[in-house]
Amino acid sequence: MGTGSADLSDNPGSAEQQADDVRKWRFELDVDTPGSALLTPKRSATVPPGGQLELALAHIEINAEVGTSKLTIEERIKDSPDPRIEEWPLAKIPAGFTTGDFRPETILVDSGTPAELTWRGDSRPGATYTMLHDGEPRDVTDVRYWKSPPLHRDTAFTLVVEVTEGGNTAEYAMSTMVTVARPDLAVNDLTVNGNTTLTHLFAAFDIGDAPSLTCTAETDGFLIGHVRADQDVPDTEDPPPTLTVTVTPAGRPGRLTSVQSRLAERAPGDPGSRLTAVVPRGPRSPSPARARRRAPTA
């Protein structure tokens, strides 16, 4: 109560108290504590698990000072000695100033794609808009549209609106959330129930007609290769097209894996005989991820 920037109203009796269940509950201004409203049960009313009550203090006459007041909520429960208390900020902005409708263009984006956010808000001297996200705050006072950096995990955005007048500041915040499809995984402890394969993003390449190719593994992973004969190679002929991979960890002998292909006819979508090699980070491997070899002619 009062006329200052941190006070909400100098006429607390103007508040109109409203409750969505007046049969079991009484919600009224507290005559013993001006500026307070008291919710009490009628007879033996209770709030069951999962239940809720909706309360409102409407038509309050706000004082003329811009600033941020607060609403204090105190809950006392039977047979519990200590009350539970919360405080909610209440921004008092100049009459006629409006802002809102803060939302993303789409609530689901692909990994590596930015979010596009829009909102509405008045422009006036002393008003600033700041975007808070998983990065440095951005001043967005002069725009009503903002594209974020590329997202790789679910991200919350908060738009903070500050209005200063007469040396006093009112602050109002709006929040929204954007979900990322196939996000990067960042955890401290991970429990897996069942079979799980963790791999880096794959990259495919074709060795063409080169006899060999040497690569260095940047991460742990798998090297998957395919070989397919351009024409059938009878069992009596040797050698058939062969794909060979040698994985050579630093300071250790190389591990060789190979696969052959004698048949040219394959089912639709079948890339050929498959080879899979486990590759720890760092080894060099003369190997392709996909290769085709023409069978030697007789």
TORMIDO-326177 format. One line per 4 residues: for each residue x, y, z of C-alpha. Coordinates in Angstrom, 2 decimals, always signed. Layout:
TORMIDO-326177
X/Y/Z ~ ...
//
This chain:
TORMIDO-326177
+0.00/+0.00/+0.00 ~ +1.17/+3.51/-0.72 ~ +1.99/+5.97/-3.46 ~ +5.61/+4.99/-4.21
+7.09/+3.10/-7.16 ~ +7.35/-0.12/-5.13 ~ +3.77/+0.22/-3.85 ~ +0.85/-1.16/-5.84
-2.09/+0.92/-4.67 ~ -3.04/+3.62/-2.19 ~ -6.63/+2.34/-2.25 ~ -6.44/-1.40/-1.44
-10.16/-1.45/-0.67 ~ -10.81/-1.09/-4.40 ~ -9.83/-4.74/-4.99 ~ -12.69/-7.02/-5.93
-12.03/-10.54/-4.67 ~ -13.14/-13.48/-6.86 ~ -12.98/-17.26/-6.34 ~ -14.11/-20.12/-8.58
-15.53/-22.18/-5.69 ~ -17.54/-19.97/-3.33 ~ -19.62/-22.88/-2.02 ~ -16.74/-24.38/-0.06
-14.38/-21.42/+0.29 ~ -14.55/-17.86/+1.55 ~ -12.31/-15.24/-0.12 ~ -12.56/-11.71/+1.28
-10.51/-8.65/+2.15 ~ -8.85/-8.92/+5.53 ~ -10.18/-6.08/+7.69 ~ -7.44/-6.65/+10.26
-4.62/-6.37/+7.69 ~ -5.32/-3.67/+5.08 ~ -3.95/-4.59/+1.68 ~ -4.56/-8.31/+2.25
-7.20/-10.80/+1.15 ~ -7.84/-13.99/+3.08 ~ -8.94/-17.38/+1.75 ~ -10.50/-19.72/+4.34
-12.49/-22.95/+4.01 ~ -16.15/-23.15/+4.92 ~ -16.61/-25.96/+7.43 ~ -14.37/-28.88/+6.36
-13.51/-27.97/+2.79 ~ -10.27/-29.43/+1.47 ~ -8.24/-29.36/-1.75 ~ -7.88/-32.97/-2.98
-4.67/-34.21/-4.67 ~ -4.55/-32.70/-8.14 ~ -7.26/-30.19/-7.27 ~ -6.93/-26.43/-7.60
-8.53/-23.13/-6.68 ~ -8.50/-20.06/-8.88 ~ -8.47/-16.70/-7.11 ~ -8.44/-13.16/-8.46
-8.13/-9.61/-7.13 ~ -9.74/-7.49/-9.83 ~ -10.26/-3.78/-10.54 ~ -7.48/-2.59/-8.24
-6.81/+1.14/-8.46 ~ -3.08/+1.30/-9.27 ~ -1.14/+4.34/-8.10 ~ +0.45/+6.75/-10.57
+4.14/+5.76/-10.09 ~ +5.86/+3.51/-12.63 ~ +7.78/+0.70/-10.96 ~ +7.62/-2.92/-9.80
+5.53/-3.93/-6.82 ~ +5.08/-7.46/-5.49 ~ +2.28/-9.77/-4.49 ~ +3.03/-11.92/-1.42
+1.23/-15.26/-1.09 ~ +1.31/-17.03/+2.28 ~ -0.11/-20.52/+2.76 ~ -0.85/-21.95/+6.21
-1.78/-25.62/+6.45 ~ -3.41/-27.29/+9.43 ~ -0.94/-29.05/+11.76 ~ +2.01/-27.46/+9.89
+3.90/-24.93/+12.06 ~ +5.65/-23.00/+9.25 ~ +3.84/-21.14/+6.46 ~ +4.95/-21.34/+2.83
+5.56/-17.95/+1.19 ~ +6.01/-16.86/-2.42 ~ +6.45/-13.41/-3.95 ~ +5.36/-12.48/-7.48
+6.52/-9.25/-9.19 ~ +3.83/-6.91/-10.48 ~ +5.00/-4.43/-13.12 ~ +3.27/-1.05/-13.09
+3.73/+0.41/-16.54 ~ +2.51/+3.73/-17.96 ~ -1.16/+3.75/-18.90 ~ -1.65/+2.77/-22.54
+1.65/+0.87/-22.88 ~ +1.04/-2.69/-24.12 ~ +3.19/-5.68/-25.03 ~ +2.57/-9.39/-25.51
+2.01/-12.23/-28.01 ~ +5.60/-13.47/-27.63 ~ +5.84/-16.73/-29.59 ~ +7.97/-18.75/-32.02
+6.96/-19.09/-35.66 ~ +7.22/-22.88/-35.16 ~ +7.56/-24.70/-31.85 ~ +9.60/-27.57/-33.40
+12.78/-27.03/-35.46 ~ +15.45/-29.34/-36.86 ~ +18.81/-29.50/-35.13 ~ +21.10/-26.78/-36.47
+18.14/-24.59/-37.46 ~ +17.44/-21.20/-35.81 ~ +14.19/-20.32/-34.08 ~ +12.22/-17.34/-35.36
+10.46/-15.33/-32.65 ~ +7.90/-12.55/-32.90 ~ +6.08/-10.32/-30.43 ~ +4.16/-7.08/-30.26
+4.99/-4.09/-28.10 ~ +4.76/-0.33/-28.00 ~ +7.78/+1.87/-28.61 ~ +8.24/+4.84/-26.34
+11.11/+6.71/-24.68 ~ +12.45/+4.70/-21.76 ~ +11.22/+1.31/-23.06 ~ +13.78/-1.44/-23.77
+13.36/-5.04/-24.94 ~ +16.04/-7.67/-24.15 ~ +16.12/-11.28/-25.40 ~ +17.49/-13.88/-22.99
+18.43/-17.30/-24.37 ~ +21.21/-19.91/-24.28 ~ +23.81/-17.28/-25.16 ~ +24.59/-13.63/-24.67
+21.55/-11.34/-24.07 ~ +20.46/-9.44/-27.19 ~ +19.01/-5.94/-27.34 ~ +15.89/-6.21/-29.50
+14.35/-2.84/-28.64 ~ +14.08/-1.70/-32.27 ~ +12.63/-4.92/-33.74 ~ +9.62/-7.19/-33.22
+11.19/-10.21/-34.94 ~ +14.38/-12.06/-33.98 ~ +16.14/-15.10/-35.42 ~ +18.20/-17.06/-32.91
+21.56/-18.73/-33.53 ~ +21.28/-22.37/-34.74 ~ +19.74/-24.57/-32.03 ~ +21.01/-28.02/-31.10
+18.88/-28.66/-28.00 ~ +15.53/-27.59/-26.58 ~ +15.81/-23.90/-25.71 ~ +13.82/-21.46/-23.57
+13.56/-17.80/-24.55 ~ +12.61/-14.90/-22.27 ~ +11.74/-11.43/-23.51 ~ +12.34/-8.85/-20.77
+10.57/-5.51/-21.19 ~ +11.70/-2.58/-19.05 ~ +9.92/+0.76/-18.94 ~ +11.58/+3.69/-17.13
+9.77/+6.90/-16.26 ~ +10.65/+9.51/-13.67 ~ +13.68/+7.52/-12.55 ~ +11.55/+4.43/-11.74
+11.63/+1.19/-13.74 ~ +8.95/-1.44/-14.29 ~ +10.09/-4.86/-15.53 ~ +7.89/-7.40/-17.30
+9.00/-10.78/-18.69 ~ +7.45/-13.21/-21.17 ~ +8.77/-16.72/-21.88 ~ +8.41/-19.34/-24.58
+10.03/-22.64/-25.54 ~ +11.28/-24.21/-28.77 ~ +11.79/-27.97/-29.12 ~ +14.61/-29.34/-31.30
+14.16/-32.56/-33.28 ~ +17.09/-34.97/-32.86 ~ +18.89/-32.68/-30.39 ~ +22.46/-32.95/-29.19
+22.68/-34.97/-26.00 ~ +24.16/-33.26/-22.94 ~ +23.87/-35.24/-19.70 ~ +25.76/-35.82/-16.47
+24.51/-39.32/-15.73 ~ +22.97/-41.58/-18.37 ~ +21.07/-44.79/-17.66 ~ +20.22/-46.92/-20.71
+17.68/-49.73/-20.48 ~ +18.10/-51.83/-23.59 ~ +20.35/-51.77/-26.65 ~ +21.67/-48.38/-27.72
+24.10/-47.35/-30.45 ~ +25.93/-44.04/-30.03 ~ +27.64/-42.76/-33.17 ~ +28.82/-39.50/-34.68
+26.97/-38.00/-37.64 ~ +27.77/-40.16/-40.65 ~ +29.55/-39.05/-43.80 ~ +29.52/-41.05/-47.04
+32.17/-41.00/-49.75 ~ +32.99/-43.05/-52.85 ~ +36.55/-44.02/-53.71 ~ +35.71/-44.26/-57.39
+38.52/-45.93/-59.31 ~ +41.22/-45.19/-56.74 ~ +43.01/-48.34/-55.51 ~ +43.02/-47.09/-51.90
+42.17/-44.19/-49.63 ~ +43.67/-43.24/-46.24 ~ +41.51/-41.49/-43.59 ~ +42.03/-40.38/-39.98
+39.18/-40.92/-37.50 ~ +38.17/-37.75/-35.63 ~ +35.80/-39.62/-33.29 ~ +35.05/-43.13/-32.13
+32.68/-44.82/-34.51 ~ +32.12/-47.38/-37.23 ~ +33.43/-47.52/-40.78 ~ +30.84/-49.13/-43.04
+31.73/-50.10/-46.58 ~ +30.01/-51.81/-49.52 ~ +31.37/-53.52/-52.60 ~ +29.38/-54.80/-55.57
+30.54/-56.55/-58.71 ~ +29.55/-54.93/-61.98 ~ +29.14/-58.41/-63.44 ~ +28.84/-61.88/-61.94
+32.13/-63.58/-61.08 ~ +31.98/-67.41/-61.14 ~ +33.43/-69.27/-58.17 ~ +36.04/-70.74/-60.49
+37.46/-67.33/-61.21 ~ +39.69/-65.51/-58.78 ~ +39.91/-62.89/-57.45 ~ +36.44/-61.33/-57.14
+36.06/-57.63/-56.31 ~ +37.34/-57.19/-52.75 ~ +37.05/-54.33/-50.26 ~ +39.70/-54.32/-47.53
+39.94/-52.06/-44.50 ~ +42.94/-51.82/-42.17 ~ +42.46/-49.93/-38.90 ~ +45.81/-48.89/-37.41
+45.72/-47.47/-33.85 ~ +48.73/-45.41/-32.85 ~ +51.61/-47.62/-31.76 ~ +49.70/-50.85/-32.37
+49.42/-53.37/-35.20 ~ +46.69/-52.79/-37.75 ~ +43.47/-54.81/-37.81 ~ +42.40/-56.00/-41.26
+38.80/-56.67/-42.35 ~ +37.69/-57.53/-45.88 ~ +34.60/-58.53/-47.86 ~ +34.10/-59.83/-51.40
+31.35/-59.62/-54.00 ~ +30.70/-62.10/-56.81 ~ +27.08/-61.23/-57.68 ~ +26.07/-58.22/-59.74
+22.28/-58.70/-59.40 ~ +20.97/-57.32/-56.11 ~ +17.59/-56.53/-54.64 ~ +16.45/-52.91/-55.13
+18.25/-50.66/-52.67 ~ +20.90/-53.29/-51.82 ~ +24.29/-51.51/-52.07 ~ +26.31/-54.74/-52.10
+28.32/-56.87/-49.70 ~ +28.76/-55.01/-46.44 ~ +31.82/-54.51/-44.27 ~ +31.77/-52.99/-40.76
+34.93/-51.99/-38.88 ~ +35.08/-50.57/-35.35 ~ +37.26/-47.45/-35.41 ~ +38.49/-45.70/-32.23
+39.41/-42.06/-32.42 ~ +42.79/-41.28/-33.96 ~ +43.67/-44.36/-36.08 ~ +44.45/-44.10/-39.76
+42.50/-46.38/-42.03 ~ +43.05/-46.94/-45.77 ~ +39.37/-47.51/-46.42 ~ +36.29/-46.20/-48.21
+32.78/-45.96/-46.85 ~ +31.33/-47.09/-50.19 ~ +33.12/-48.68/-53.14 ~ +32.36/-50.46/-56.40
+34.86/-52.56/-58.36 ~ +34.47/-54.00/-61.84 ~ +35.06/-57.73/-61.87 ~ +38.09/-58.75/-63.90
+37.25/-60.24/-67.26 ~ +38.45/-63.68/-68.20
//
